[in-house]
């Protein structure tokens, strides 16, 4: 009986199987890389706002504390967006006739809110509480980056679950004294490896990694 398959068929079969496995693995790897990219997470992406508010100027140059605008950050799950009246506390006198601030004056004059676009927007199925993080010694800079150097606010990190778990698994690497929560450019007075465990014990921080911690 004549041979149906050539000897090269075995080699071709092995190469084909290996090629399919490599293609499948490469596709999965590409999806994982894409899922962590800024294209998906929108990290470092400038978002058009009704008014291009500069944190670099207000925080970096003028030294305005985070809590002046984000009044509920210590007591609520939300940091809060300041009402137009907060802006007008200064800008009724400073740059009062500047064309760039006309949307602010119009908002105050017409008693209508400015429609800010949320930059740090976690999914609806994720529960995040600002106040508990502040209470436990997590600085604004840890999550939001150096806002005092941002002319336009951007999302500094991916906000994906693996990024959150980095801190939840090892909070001692990120915790800082409560007096330094709102300090930009904070540097620990002693090595973090020494200070972190002390603050974790002092503030009663737990390494919470169960699903129900964030998904409620």
CNS distance restraints for C-alpha pairs under 8 A (distance, minus, plus):
assign (resid   5 and name CA) (resid   9 and name CA) 6.16 0.50 0.50
assign (resid   7 and name CA) (resid  11 and name CA) 7.72 0.50 0.50
assign (resid   8 and name CA) (resid  12 and name CA) 6.11 0.50 0.50
assign (resid   9 and name CA) (resid  13 and name CA) 6.00 0.50 0.50
assign (resid  10 and name CA) (resid  14 and name CA) 6.28 0.50 0.50
assign (resid  11 and name CA) (resid  15 and name CA) 6.12 0.50 0.50
assign (resid  12 and name CA) (resid  16 and name CA) 5.98 0.50 0.50
assign (resid  13 and name CA) (resid  17 and name CA) 6.15 0.50 0.50
assign (resid  14 and name CA) (resid  18 and name CA) 6.13 0.50 0.50
assign (resid  15 and name CA) (resid  19 and name CA) 5.95 0.50 0.50
assign (resid  16 and name CA) (resid  20 and name CA) 6.17 0.50 0.50
assign (resid  17 and name CA) (resid  21 and name CA) 6.25 0.50 0.50
assign (resid  18 and name CA) (resid  22 and name CA) 6.08 0.50 0.50
assign (resid  19 and name CA) (resid  23 and name CA) 5.98 0.50 0.50
assign (resid  20 and name CA) (resid  24 and name CA) 6.08 0.50 0.50
assign (resid  21 and name CA) (resid  25 and name CA) 6.03 0.50 0.50
assign (resid  22 and name CA) (resid  26 and name CA) 5.87 0.50 0.50
assign (resid  23 and name CA) (resid  27 and name CA) 6.03 0.50 0.50
assign (resid  24 and name CA) (resid  28 and name CA) 6.24 0.50 0.50
assign (resid  25 and name CA) (resid  29 and name CA) 6.08 0.50 0.50
assign (resid  26 and name CA) (resid  30 and name CA) 5.98 0.50 0.50
assign (resid  27 and name CA) (resid  31 and name CA) 6.20 0.50 0.50
assign (resid  28 and name CA) (resid  32 and name CA) 6.27 0.50 0.50
assign (resid  29 and name CA) (resid  33 and name CA) 6.18 0.50 0.50
assign (resid  30 and name CA) (resid  34 and name CA) 5.99 0.50 0.50
assign (resid  31 and name CA) (resid  35 and name CA) 5.99 0.50 0.50
assign (resid  32 and name CA) (resid  36 and name CA) 6.50 0.50 0.50
assign (resid  33 and name CA) (resid  37 and name CA) 6.27 0.50 0.50
assign (resid  34 and name CA) (resid  39 and name CA) 7.38 0.50 0.50
assign (resid  34 and name CA) (resid  40 and name CA) 6.95 0.50 0.50
assign (resid  35 and name CA) (resid  40 and name CA) 5.84 0.50 0.50
assign (resid  35 and name CA) (resid  41 and name CA) 7.42 0.50 0.50
assign (resid  36 and name CA) (resid  40 and name CA) 6.80 0.50 0.50
assign (resid  36 and name CA) (resid  41 and name CA) 6.67 0.50 0.50
assign (resid  36 and name CA) (resid 158 and name CA) 7.24 0.50 0.50
assign (resid  37 and name CA) (resid  41 and name CA) 6.25 0.50 0.50
assign (resid  37 and name CA) (resid  42 and name CA) 7.94 0.50 0.50
assign (resid  38 and name CA) (resid  42 and name CA) 4.70 0.50 0.50
assign (resid  38 and name CA) (resid  43 and name CA) 4.90 0.50 0.50
assign (resid  38 and name CA) (resid  44 and name CA) 7.08 0.50 0.50
assign (resid  38 and name CA) (resid  45 and name CA) 7.68 0.50 0.50
assign (resid  38 and name CA) (resid 158 and name CA) 7.35 0.50 0.50
assign (resid  39 and name CA) (resid  43 and name CA) 7.78 0.50 0.50
assign (resid  41 and name CA) (resid 158 and name CA) 5.33 0.50 0.50
assign (resid  41 and name CA) (resid 159 and name CA) 7.40 0.50 0.50
assign (resid  41 and name CA) (resid 160 and name CA) 7.68 0.50 0.50
assign (resid  42 and name CA) (resid 155 and name CA) 7.17 0.50 0.50
assign (resid  42 and name CA) (resid 158 and name CA) 7.40 0.50 0.50
assign (resid  43 and name CA) (resid 154 and name CA) 6.93 0.50 0.50
assign (resid  43 and name CA) (resid 155 and name CA) 4.84 0.50 0.50
assign (resid  43 and name CA) (resid 156 and name CA) 5.73 0.50 0.50
assign (resid  43 and name CA) (resid 157 and name CA) 5.77 0.50 0.50
assign (resid  43 and name CA) (resid 158 and name CA) 5.65 0.50 0.50
assign (resid  44 and name CA) (resid 154 and name CA) 5.22 0.50 0.50
assign (resid  44 and name CA) (resid 155 and name CA) 5.40 0.50 0.50
assign (resid  44 and name CA) (resid 156 and name CA) 5.78 0.50 0.50
assign (resid  44 and name CA) (resid 157 and name CA) 7.79 0.50 0.50
assign (resid  45 and name CA) (resid 154 and name CA) 5.87 0.50 0.50
assign (resid  45 and name CA) (resid 155 and name CA) 6.89 0.50 0.50
assign (resid  46 and name CA) (resid 152 and name CA) 6.84 0.50 0.50
assign (resid  46 and name CA) (resid 153 and name CA) 7.06 0.50 0.50
assign (resid  46 and name CA) (resid 154 and name CA) 5.69 0.50 0.50
assign (resid  47 and name CA) (resid 117 and name CA) 7.51 0.50 0.50
assign (resid  47 and name CA) (resid 119 and name CA) 7.26 0.50 0.50
assign (resid  47 and name CA) (resid 154 and name CA) 7.37 0.50 0.50
assign (resid  48 and name CA) (resid  52 and name CA) 7.50 0.50 0.50
assign (resid  48 and name CA) (resid 117 and name CA) 7.71 0.50 0.50
assign (resid  49 and name CA) (resid 115 and name CA) 7.94 0.50 0.50
assign (resid  49 and name CA) (resid 116 and name CA) 5.94 0.50 0.50
assign (resid  49 and name CA) (resid 117 and name CA) 6.12 0.50 0.50
assign (resid  50 and name CA) (resid 103 and name CA) 7.53 0.50 0.50
assign (resid  50 and name CA) (resid 114 and name CA) 6.91 0.50 0.50
assign (resid  50 and name CA) (resid 115 and name CA) 6.60 0.50 0.50
assign (resid  50 and name CA) (resid 116 and name CA) 6.36 0.50 0.50
assign (resid  51 and name CA) (resid 100 and name CA) 7.77 0.50 0.50
assign (resid  51 and name CA) (resid 101 and name CA) 7.73 0.50 0.50
assign (resid  51 and name CA) (resid 103 and name CA) 7.08 0.50 0.50
assign (resid  52 and name CA) (resid 152 and name CA) 6.63 0.50 0.50
assign (resid  53 and name CA) (resid 151 and name CA) 7.51 0.50 0.50
assign (resid  53 and name CA) (resid 152 and name CA) 6.59 0.50 0.50
assign (resid  53 and name CA) (resid 153 and name CA) 7.99 0.50 0.50
assign (resid  54 and name CA) (resid  58 and name CA) 6.41 0.50 0.50
assign (resid  54 and name CA) (resid 150 and name CA) 6.81 0.50 0.50
assign (resid  54 and name CA) (resid 151 and name CA) 4.53 0.50 0.50
assign (resid  54 and name CA) (resid 152 and name CA) 5.47 0.50 0.50
assign (resid  54 and name CA) (resid 153 and name CA) 7.30 0.50 0.50
assign (resid  55 and name CA) (resid  59 and name CA) 5.33 0.50 0.50
assign (resid  55 and name CA) (resid  60 and name CA) 6.96 0.50 0.50
assign (resid  55 and name CA) (resid 147 and name CA) 5.87 0.50 0.50
assign (resid  55 and name CA) (resid 148 and name CA) 5.52 0.50 0.50
assign (resid  55 and name CA) (resid 149 and name CA) 7.11 0.50 0.50
assign (resid  55 and name CA) (resid 150 and name CA) 5.81 0.50 0.50
assign (resid  55 and name CA) (resid 151 and name CA) 5.87 0.50 0.50
assign (resid  55 and name CA) (resid 152 and name CA) 6.86 0.50 0.50
assign (resid  55 and name CA) (resid 153 and name CA) 6.89 0.50 0.50
assign (resid  56 and name CA) (resid  60 and name CA) 4.76 0.50 0.50
assign (resid  56 and name CA) (resid  61 and name CA) 6.54 0.50 0.50
assign (resid  56 and name CA) (resid 147 and name CA) 6.45 0.50 0.50
assign (resid  56 and name CA) (resid 148 and name CA) 4.31 0.50 0.50
assign (resid  56 and name CA) (resid 149 and name CA) 4.59 0.50 0.50
assign (resid  56 and name CA) (resid 150 and name CA) 4.91 0.50 0.50
assign (resid  56 and name CA) (resid 151 and name CA) 4.99 0.50 0.50
assign (resid  56 and name CA) (resid 152 and name CA) 7.84 0.50 0.50
assign (resid  57 and name CA) (resid  61 and name CA) 4.75 0.50 0.50
assign (resid  57 and name CA) (resid  62 and name CA) 6.27 0.50 0.50
assign (resid  57 and name CA) (resid 148 and name CA) 7.35 0.50 0.50
assign (resid  57 and name CA) (resid 151 and name CA) 7.10 0.50 0.50
assign (resid  58 and name CA) (resid  62 and name CA) 4.99 0.50 0.50
assign (resid  58 and name CA) (resid  63 and name CA) 6.40 0.50 0.50
assign (resid  58 and name CA) (resid  64 and name CA) 5.86 0.50 0.50
assign (resid  58 and name CA) (resid 148 and name CA) 7.72 0.50 0.50
assign (resid  59 and name CA) (resid  63 and name CA) 4.61 0.50 0.50
assign (resid  59 and name CA) (resid  64 and name CA) 4.86 0.50 0.50
assign (resid  59 and name CA) (resid  65 and name CA) 6.74 0.50 0.50
assign (resid  59 and name CA) (resid  66 and name CA) 7.65 0.50 0.50
assign (resid  59 and name CA) (resid 147 and name CA) 7.54 0.50 0.50
assign (resid  59 and name CA) (resid 148 and name CA) 5.05 0.50 0.50
assign (resid  60 and name CA) (resid  64 and name CA) 7.82 0.50 0.50
assign (resid  60 and name CA) (resid 148 and name CA) 4.38 0.50 0.50
assign (resid  60 and name CA) (resid 149 and name CA) 6.46 0.50 0.50
assign (resid  61 and name CA) (resid 148 and name CA) 7.99 0.50 0.50
assign (resid  64 and name CA) (resid  68 and name CA) 6.93 0.50 0.50
assign (resid  65 and name CA) (resid  69 and name CA) 7.85 0.50 0.50
assign (resid  65 and name CA) (resid 182 and name CA) 7.18 0.50 0.50
assign (resid  66 and name CA) (resid  70 and name CA) 5.93 0.50 0.50
assign (resid  66 and name CA) (resid 182 and name CA) 6.61 0.50 0.50
assign (resid  67 and name CA) (resid  71 and name CA) 4.89 0.50 0.50
assign (resid  67 and name CA) (resid  72 and name CA) 7.59 0.50 0.50
assign (resid  67 and name CA) (resid  73 and name CA) 7.03 0.50 0.50
assign (resid  69 and name CA) (resid  80 and name CA) 7.72 0.50 0.50
assign (resid  69 and name CA) (resid  81 and name CA) 6.84 0.50 0.50
assign (resid  69 and name CA) (resid  82 and name CA) 5.07 0.50 0.50
assign (resid  69 and name CA) (resid  86 and name CA) 7.05 0.50 0.50
assign (resid  70 and name CA) (resid  79 and name CA) 5.15 0.50 0.50
assign (resid  70 and name CA) (resid  80 and name CA) 5.00 0.50 0.50
assign (resid  70 and name CA) (resid  81 and name CA) 5.97 0.50 0.50
assign (resid  70 and name CA) (resid  82 and name CA) 6.27 0.50 0.50
assign (resid  71 and name CA) (resid  79 and name CA) 6.72 0.50 0.50
assign (resid  71 and name CA) (resid  80 and name CA) 6.37 0.50 0.50
assign (resid  71 and name CA) (resid  82 and name CA) 7.58 0.50 0.50
assign (resid  72 and name CA) (resid  76 and name CA) 5.41 0.50 0.50
assign (resid  72 and name CA) (resid  77 and name CA) 7.99 0.50 0.50
assign (resid  72 and name CA) (resid  78 and name CA) 6.54 0.50 0.50
assign (resid  72 and name CA) (resid  79 and name CA) 5.18 0.50 0.50
assign (resid  72 and name CA) (resid  80 and name CA) 5.76 0.50 0.50
assign (resid  73 and name CA) (resid  77 and name CA) 7.06 0.50 0.50
assign (resid  73 and name CA) (resid  78 and name CA) 6.05 0.50 0.50
assign (resid  73 and name CA) (resid  79 and name CA) 3.92 0.50 0.50
assign (resid  73 and name CA) (resid  80 and name CA) 6.79 0.50 0.50
assign (resid  73 and name CA) (resid 130 and name CA) 5.76 0.50 0.50
assign (resid  73 and name CA) (resid 131 and name CA) 5.64 0.50 0.50
assign (resid  73 and name CA) (resid 134 and name CA) 7.69 0.50 0.50
assign (resid  74 and name CA) (resid  79 and name CA) 7.67 0.50 0.50
assign (resid  74 and name CA) (resid 130 and name CA) 6.93 0.50 0.50
assign (resid  74 and name CA) (resid 131 and name CA) 4.51 0.50 0.50
assign (resid  74 and name CA) (resid 132 and name CA) 7.83 0.50 0.50
assign (resid  74 and name CA) (resid 134 and name CA) 6.28 0.50 0.50
assign (resid  74 and name CA) (resid 135 and name CA) 7.30 0.50 0.50
assign (resid  75 and name CA) (resid 130 and name CA) 7.96 0.50 0.50
assign (resid  75 and name CA) (resid 131 and name CA) 5.18 0.50 0.50
assign (resid  76 and name CA) (resid 129 and name CA) 6.94 0.50 0.50
assign (resid  76 and name CA) (resid 130 and name CA) 6.45 0.50 0.50
assign (resid  76 and name CA) (resid 131 and name CA) 5.34 0.50 0.50
assign (resid  77 and name CA) (resid 128 and name CA) 6.58 0.50 0.50
assign (resid  77 and name CA) (resid 129 and name CA) 3.85 0.50 0.50
assign (resid  77 and name CA) (resid 130 and name CA) 4.73 0.50 0.50
assign (resid  77 and name CA) (resid 131 and name CA) 5.72 0.50 0.50
assign (resid  77 and name CA) (resid 132 and name CA) 7.88 0.50 0.50
assign (resid  78 and name CA) (resid 129 and name CA) 6.71 0.50 0.50
assign (resid  78 and name CA) (resid 130 and name CA) 5.94 0.50 0.50
assign (resid  78 and name CA) (resid 131 and name CA) 7.81 0.50 0.50
assign (resid  79 and name CA) (resid 130 and name CA) 6.39 0.50 0.50
assign (resid  82 and name CA) (resid  86 and name CA) 6.09 0.50 0.50
assign (resid  82 and name CA) (resid  87 and name CA) 7.68 0.50 0.50
assign (resid  83 and name CA) (resid  87 and name CA) 7.33 0.50 0.50
assign (resid  83 and name CA) (resid 113 and name CA) 7.32 0.50 0.50
assign (resid  84 and name CA) (resid  88 and name CA) 6.35 0.50 0.50
assign (resid  84 and name CA) (resid 104 and name CA) 6.53 0.50 0.50
assign (resid  84 and name CA) (resid 107 and name CA) 6.70 0.50 0.50
assign (resid  84 and name CA) (resid 108 and name CA) 5.88 0.50 0.50
assign (resid  84 and name CA) (resid 113 and name CA) 7.07 0.50 0.50
assign (resid  84 and name CA) (resid 114 and name CA) 7.51 0.50 0.50
assign (resid  85 and name CA) (resid  89 and name CA) 6.21 0.50 0.50
assign (resid  85 and name CA) (resid 108 and name CA) 6.65 0.50 0.50
assign (resid  86 and name CA) (resid  90 and name CA) 7.67 0.50 0.50
assign (resid  87 and name CA) (resid  91 and name CA) 6.10 0.50 0.50
assign (resid  87 and name CA) (resid 104 and name CA) 7.56 0.50 0.50
assign (resid  88 and name CA) (resid  92 and name CA) 5.02 0.50 0.50
assign (resid  88 and name CA) (resid 104 and name CA) 7.79 0.50 0.50
assign (resid  88 and name CA) (resid 105 and name CA) 7.74 0.50 0.50
assign (resid  88 and name CA) (resid 108 and name CA) 7.76 0.50 0.50
assign (resid  89 and name CA) (resid  93 and name CA) 7.99 0.50 0.50
assign (resid  90 and name CA) (resid  94 and name CA) 5.89 0.50 0.50
assign (resid  91 and name CA) (resid  95 and name CA) 5.95 0.50 0.50
assign (resid  91 and name CA) (resid  96 and name CA) 5.38 0.50 0.50
assign (resid  92 and name CA) (resid  96 and name CA) 5.22 0.50 0.50
assign (resid  95 and name CA) (resid 101 and name CA) 7.84 0.50 0.50
assign (resid  96 and name CA) (resid 101 and name CA) 7.70 0.50 0.50
assign (resid  97 and name CA) (resid 101 and name CA) 7.53 0.50 0.50
assign (resid  97 and name CA) (resid 102 and name CA) 7.78 0.50 0.50
assign (resid  98 and name CA) (resid 102 and name CA) 6.95 0.50 0.50
assign (resid 101 and name CA) (resid 105 and name CA) 6.49 0.50 0.50
assign (resid 102 and name CA) (resid 106 and name CA) 5.93 0.50 0.50
assign (resid 103 and name CA) (resid 107 and name CA) 6.02 0.50 0.50
assign (resid 103 and name CA) (resid 114 and name CA) 7.76 0.50 0.50
assign (resid 104 and name CA) (resid 108 and name CA) 6.26 0.50 0.50
assign (resid 104 and name CA) (resid 114 and name CA) 7.51 0.50 0.50
assign (resid 105 and name CA) (resid 109 and name CA) 5.88 0.50 0.50
assign (resid 106 and name CA) (resid 110 and name CA) 5.83 0.50 0.50
assign (resid 107 and name CA) (resid 111 and name CA) 5.59 0.50 0.50
assign (resid 107 and name CA) (resid 112 and name CA) 4.92 0.50 0.50
assign (resid 107 and name CA) (resid 113 and name CA) 5.88 0.50 0.50
assign (resid 107 and name CA) (resid 114 and name CA) 6.36 0.50 0.50
assign (resid 108 and name CA) (resid 112 and name CA) 6.76 0.50 0.50
assign (resid 119 and name CA) (resid 153 and name CA) 7.61 0.50 0.50
assign (resid 119 and name CA) (resid 154 and name CA) 6.55 0.50 0.50
assign (resid 119 and name CA) (resid 155 and name CA) 6.11 0.50 0.50
assign (resid 120 and name CA) (resid 155 and name CA) 5.94 0.50 0.50
assign (resid 120 and name CA) (resid 159 and name CA) 7.95 0.50 0.50
assign (resid 122 and name CA) (resid 126 and name CA) 6.48 0.50 0.50
assign (resid 122 and name CA) (resid 159 and name CA) 7.01 0.50 0.50
assign (resid 125 and name CA) (resid 215 and name CA) 6.06 0.50 0.50
assign (resid 125 and name CA) (resid 216 and name CA) 7.45 0.50 0.50
assign (resid 126 and name CA) (resid 214 and name CA) 5.47 0.50 0.50
assign (resid 126 and name CA) (resid 215 and name CA) 5.27 0.50 0.50
assign (resid 126 and name CA) (resid 216 and name CA) 7.47 0.50 0.50
assign (resid 127 and name CA) (resid 213 and name CA) 7.95 0.50 0.50
assign (resid 127 and name CA) (resid 214 and name CA) 4.86 0.50 0.50
assign (resid 127 and name CA) (resid 215 and name CA) 6.08 0.50 0.50
assign (resid 127 and name CA) (resid 216 and name CA) 6.80 0.50 0.50
assign (resid 128 and name CA) (resid 214 and name CA) 6.63 0.50 0.50
assign (resid 129 and name CA) (resid 133 and name CA) 6.84 0.50 0.50
assign (resid 130 and name CA) (resid 134 and name CA) 6.28 0.50 0.50
assign (resid 131 and name CA) (resid 135 and name CA) 6.06 0.50 0.50
assign (resid 132 and name CA) (resid 136 and name CA) 6.09 0.50 0.50
assign (resid 133 and name CA) (resid 137 and name CA) 6.42 0.50 0.50
assign (resid 133 and name CA) (resid 138 and name CA) 5.35 0.50 0.50
assign (resid 134 and name CA) (resid 138 and name CA) 5.32 0.50 0.50
assign (resid 134 and name CA) (resid 139 and name CA) 6.69 0.50 0.50
assign (resid 134 and name CA) (resid 140 and name CA) 7.99 0.50 0.50
assign (resid 134 and name CA) (resid 178 and name CA) 7.48 0.50 0.50
assign (resid 134 and name CA) (resid 181 and name CA) 6.81 0.50 0.50
assign (resid 135 and name CA) (resid 178 and name CA) 7.19 0.50 0.50
assign (resid 136 and name CA) (resid 175 and name CA) 7.48 0.50 0.50
assign (resid 136 and name CA) (resid 178 and name CA) 7.59 0.50 0.50
assign (resid 136 and name CA) (resid 203 and name CA) 5.95 0.50 0.50
assign (resid 136 and name CA) (resid 204 and name CA) 7.78 0.50 0.50
assign (resid 136 and name CA) (resid 205 and name CA) 6.52 0.50 0.50
assign (resid 137 and name CA) (resid 175 and name CA) 5.21 0.50 0.50
assign (resid 137 and name CA) (resid 176 and name CA) 5.20 0.50 0.50
assign (resid 137 and name CA) (resid 177 and name CA) 5.80 0.50 0.50
assign (resid 137 and name CA) (resid 178 and name CA) 5.03 0.50 0.50
assign (resid 137 and name CA) (resid 181 and name CA) 6.30 0.50 0.50
assign (resid 137 and name CA) (resid 203 and name CA) 7.69 0.50 0.50
assign (resid 138 and name CA) (resid 142 and name CA) 6.78 0.50 0.50
assign (resid 138 and name CA) (resid 174 and name CA) 6.84 0.50 0.50
assign (resid 138 and name CA) (resid 175 and name CA) 5.26 0.50 0.50
assign (resid 138 and name CA) (resid 176 and name CA) 6.26 0.50 0.50
assign (resid 138 and name CA) (resid 178 and name CA) 7.88 0.50 0.50
assign (resid 138 and name CA) (resid 181 and name CA) 6.28 0.50 0.50
assign (resid 139 and name CA) (resid 143 and name CA) 7.48 0.50 0.50
assign (resid 139 and name CA) (resid 175 and name CA) 7.47 0.50 0.50
assign (resid 139 and name CA) (resid 176 and name CA) 6.84 0.50 0.50
assign (resid 139 and name CA) (resid 180 and name CA) 7.08 0.50 0.50
assign (resid 139 and name CA) (resid 181 and name CA) 4.10 0.50 0.50
assign (resid 139 and name CA) (resid 182 and name CA) 6.02 0.50 0.50
assign (resid 139 and name CA) (resid 183 and name CA) 7.48 0.50 0.50
assign (resid 140 and name CA) (resid 144 and name CA) 5.86 0.50 0.50
assign (resid 140 and name CA) (resid 145 and name CA) 7.38 0.50 0.50
assign (resid 140 and name CA) (resid 181 and name CA) 6.29 0.50 0.50
assign (resid 140 and name CA) (resid 182 and name CA) 5.92 0.50 0.50
assign (resid 140 and name CA) (resid 183 and name CA) 7.92 0.50 0.50
assign (resid 140 and name CA) (resid 184 and name CA) 8.00 0.50 0.50
assign (resid 141 and name CA) (resid 145 and name CA) 4.41 0.50 0.50
assign (resid 141 and name CA) (resid 146 and name CA) 5.66 0.50 0.50
assign (resid 141 and name CA) (resid 147 and name CA) 7.28 0.50 0.50
assign (resid 141 and name CA) (resid 182 and name CA) 7.57 0.50 0.50
assign (resid 141 and name CA) (resid 183 and name CA) 7.72 0.50 0.50
assign (resid 141 and name CA) (resid 184 and name CA) 6.22 0.50 0.50
assign (resid 141 and name CA) (resid 185 and name CA) 7.74 0.50 0.50
assign (resid 142 and name CA) (resid 174 and name CA) 7.29 0.50 0.50
assign (resid 143 and name CA) (resid 156 and name CA) 7.28 0.50 0.50
assign (resid 143 and name CA) (resid 157 and name CA) 7.05 0.50 0.50
assign (resid 144 and name CA) (resid 155 and name CA) 6.77 0.50 0.50
assign (resid 144 and name CA) (resid 156 and name CA) 5.80 0.50 0.50
assign (resid 144 and name CA) (resid 157 and name CA) 7.52 0.50 0.50
assign (resid 145 and name CA) (resid 156 and name CA) 5.61 0.50 0.50
assign (resid 146 and name CA) (resid 150 and name CA) 6.91 0.50 0.50
assign (resid 146 and name CA) (resid 184 and name CA) 6.32 0.50 0.50
assign (resid 146 and name CA) (resid 185 and name CA) 7.09 0.50 0.50
assign (resid 147 and name CA) (resid 153 and name CA) 6.74 0.50 0.50
assign (resid 147 and name CA) (resid 184 and name CA) 7.84 0.50 0.50
assign (resid 148 and name CA) (resid 184 and name CA) 6.88 0.50 0.50
assign (resid 150 and name CA) (resid 154 and name CA) 7.55 0.50 0.50
assign (resid 157 and name CA) (resid 163 and name CA) 7.85 0.50 0.50
assign (resid 158 and name CA) (resid 163 and name CA) 6.91 0.50 0.50
assign (resid 159 and name CA) (resid 163 and name CA) 6.14 0.50 0.50
assign (resid 159 and name CA) (resid 164 and name CA) 6.80 0.50 0.50
assign (resid 160 and name CA) (resid 164 and name CA) 6.64 0.50 0.50
assign (resid 161 and name CA) (resid 165 and name CA) 6.14 0.50 0.50
assign (resid 162 and name CA) (resid 166 and name CA) 6.31 0.50 0.50
assign (resid 163 and name CA) (resid 167 and name CA) 7.34 0.50 0.50
assign (resid 164 and name CA) (resid 168 and name CA) 6.36 0.50 0.50
assign (resid 165 and name CA) (resid 169 and name CA) 5.68 0.50 0.50
assign (resid 165 and name CA) (resid 209 and name CA) 6.91 0.50 0.50
assign (resid 166 and name CA) (resid 170 and name CA) 6.45 0.50 0.50
assign (resid 167 and name CA) (resid 171 and name CA) 4.94 0.50 0.50
assign (resid 167 and name CA) (resid 173 and name CA) 7.37 0.50 0.50
assign (resid 167 and name CA) (resid 174 and name CA) 6.77 0.50 0.50
assign (resid 168 and name CA) (resid 207 and name CA) 5.36 0.50 0.50
assign (resid 168 and name CA) (resid 208 and name CA) 5.82 0.50 0.50
assign (resid 168 and name CA) (resid 209 and name CA) 6.28 0.50 0.50
assign (resid 169 and name CA) (resid 207 and name CA) 5.42 0.50 0.50
assign (resid 169 and name CA) (resid 208 and name CA) 7.12 0.50 0.50
assign (resid 169 and name CA) (resid 209 and name CA) 6.77 0.50 0.50
assign (resid 170 and name CA) (resid 174 and name CA) 7.79 0.50 0.50
assign (resid 170 and name CA) (resid 207 and name CA) 6.86 0.50 0.50
assign (resid 171 and name CA) (resid 175 and name CA) 6.00 0.50 0.50
assign (resid 171 and name CA) (resid 196 and name CA) 7.70 0.50 0.50
assign (resid 171 and name CA) (resid 200 and name CA) 7.23 0.50 0.50
assign (resid 171 and name CA) (resid 205 and name CA) 7.61 0.50 0.50
assign (resid 171 and name CA) (resid 207 and name CA) 6.89 0.50 0.50
assign (resid 172 and name CA) (resid 192 and name CA) 7.70 0.50 0.50
assign (resid 172 and name CA) (resid 193 and name CA) 7.50 0.50 0.50
assign (resid 172 and name CA) (resid 195 and name CA) 7.97 0.50 0.50
assign (resid 172 and name CA) (resid 196 and name CA) 4.19 0.50 0.50
assign (resid 172 and name CA) (resid 197 and name CA) 5.28 0.50 0.50
assign (resid 172 and name CA) (resid 199 and name CA) 7.43 0.50 0.50
assign (resid 172 and name CA) (resid 200 and name CA) 6.00 0.50 0.50
assign (resid 173 and name CA) (resid 192 and name CA) 6.50 0.50 0.50
assign (resid 173 and name CA) (resid 193 and name CA) 7.00 0.50 0.50
assign (resid 173 and name CA) (resid 196 and name CA) 5.98 0.50 0.50
assign (resid 174 and name CA) (resid 196 and name CA) 7.18 0.50 0.50
assign (resid 175 and name CA) (resid 196 and name CA) 5.96 0.50 0.50
assign (resid 175 and name CA) (resid 199 and name CA) 6.90 0.50 0.50
assign (resid 175 and name CA) (resid 200 and name CA) 7.22 0.50 0.50
assign (resid 176 and name CA) (resid 180 and name CA) 6.56 0.50 0.50
assign (resid 176 and name CA) (resid 181 and name CA) 6.86 0.50 0.50
assign (resid 176 and name CA) (resid 188 and name CA) 7.47 0.50 0.50
assign (resid 176 and name CA) (resid 196 and name CA) 7.15 0.50 0.50
assign (resid 176 and name CA) (resid 199 and name CA) 7.21 0.50 0.50
assign (resid 177 and name CA) (resid 181 and name CA) 6.80 0.50 0.50
assign (resid 177 and name CA) (resid 199 and name CA) 7.15 0.50 0.50
assign (resid 180 and name CA) (resid 186 and name CA) 7.05 0.50 0.50
assign (resid 188 and name CA) (resid 192 and name CA) 6.35 0.50 0.50
assign (resid 188 and name CA) (resid 195 and name CA) 7.72 0.50 0.50
assign (resid 190 and name CA) (resid 194 and name CA) 6.86 0.50 0.50
assign (resid 190 and name CA) (resid 195 and name CA) 6.43 0.50 0.50
assign (resid 191 and name CA) (resid 195 and name CA) 6.32 0.50 0.50
assign (resid 192 and name CA) (resid 196 and name CA) 5.28 0.50 0.50
assign (resid 193 and name CA) (resid 197 and name CA) 7.08 0.50 0.50
assign (resid 194 and name CA) (resid 198 and name CA) 7.06 0.50 0.50
assign (resid 195 and name CA) (resid 199 and name CA) 6.36 0.50 0.50
assign (resid 196 and name CA) (resid 200 and name CA) 6.14 0.50 0.50
assign (resid 197 and name CA) (resid 201 and name CA) 6.28 0.50 0.50
assign (resid 198 and name CA) (resid 202 and name CA) 6.12 0.50 0.50
assign (resid 199 and name CA) (resid 203 and name CA) 5.81 0.50 0.50
assign (resid 200 and name CA) (resid 204 and name CA) 5.83 0.50 0.50
assign (resid 200 and name CA) (resid 205 and name CA) 5.00 0.50 0.50
assign (resid 200 and name CA) (resid 206 and name CA) 7.72 0.50 0.50
assign (resid 201 and name CA) (resid 205 and name CA) 6.56 0.50 0.50
assign (resid 208 and name CA) (resid 213 and name CA) 6.71 0.50 0.50
assign (resid 209 and name CA) (resid 213 and name CA) 6.86 0.50 0.50
assign (resid 211 and name CA) (resid 215 and name CA) 5.77 0.50 0.50
assign (resid 212 and name CA) (resid 216 and name CA) 5.41 0.50 0.50
